[in-house]
Amino acid sequence: MLKAISTIIVGSKVFRTGQTVTGLSPIDKNWMKKAGYIAETVGREKSSGTEAVDADRKESDRNEL
């Protein structure tokens, strides 16, 4: 995933600082990384807000307040 370090205009799209940048050609990705306009980030899935089930925990531990 590519993140904008500064405001970037790509065709008719405008990406602000912190936004995910899409639609770049490989050549554009290369020079924009070198120039410091974008940065490669590790993609993460959005959390649904629920926690994973831990099968090793006892039932009484799961019900603590």
matplotlib code that plots the C-alpha trace (Angstrom):
import matplotlib.pyplot as plt

x = [0.0, 1.3, 0.7, 1.0, 3.6, 2.4, -0.4, -0.1, -2.1, -2.4, -4.5, -7.8, -7.3, -5.9, -4.3, -3.7, -1.1, -1.8, -4.2, -3.7, -2.4, -3.8, -3.6, 0.2, 2.2, 5.4, 7.5, 5.5, 5.8, 9.6, 10.3, 7.7, 9.3, 12.7, 11.5, 9.8, 6.2, 5.0, 6.0, 5.4, 3.3, 2.2, -1.4, -3.7, -7.3, -9.8, -10.7, -14.3, -13.9, -14.2, -11.3, -10.1, -11.2, -8.4, -9.1, -6.5, -8.4, -10.8, -14.5, -14.4, -11.6, -13.7, -16.6, -14.7, -16.0]
y = [0.0, 3.5, 6.4, 10.1, 12.0, 15.3, 16.4, 14.6, 15.2, 12.2, 12.9, 14.2, 12.7, 14.6, 12.6, 14.5, 13.6, 10.2, 9.0, 5.8, 6.5, 4.4, 4.4, 5.1, 3.5, 1.7, 4.6, 7.1, 4.9, 4.7, 8.5, 9.5, 7.2, 8.6, 12.2, 11.5, 12.1, 8.6, 5.8, 2.1, 0.9, -2.5, -3.1, -4.0, -5.1, -3.1, -4.6, -5.4, -4.4, -8.0, -9.8, -13.2, -16.3, -17.7, -21.5, -21.8, -19.5, -21.0, -20.2, -18.5, -16.1, -15.2, -14.0, -11.7, -8.1]
z = [0.0, -0.8, 1.5, 0.5, 2.4, 0.9, -1.4, -4.7, -7.9, -10.2, -13.3, -11.9, -8.4, -5.4, -2.5, 0.7, 3.4, 4.9, 2.2, 0.3, -3.2, -6.0, -9.8, -10.2, -13.0, -11.9, -13.2, -11.2, -8.0, -8.4, -8.8, -6.2, -3.7, -4.5, -4.2, -0.9, -2.0, -1.2, 1.2, 1.1, 4.1, 5.3, 4.4, 7.2, 7.1, 9.1, 12.4, 13.0, 16.6, 17.9, 19.5, 18.4, 20.4, 22.5, 22.7, 25.6, 28.0, 30.5, 30.2, 33.6, 32.3, 29.3, 31.4, 33.7, 34.0]

ax = plt.figure().add_subplot(projection="3d")
ax.plot(x, y, z, "-o")
ax.set_aspect("equal")
plt.show()
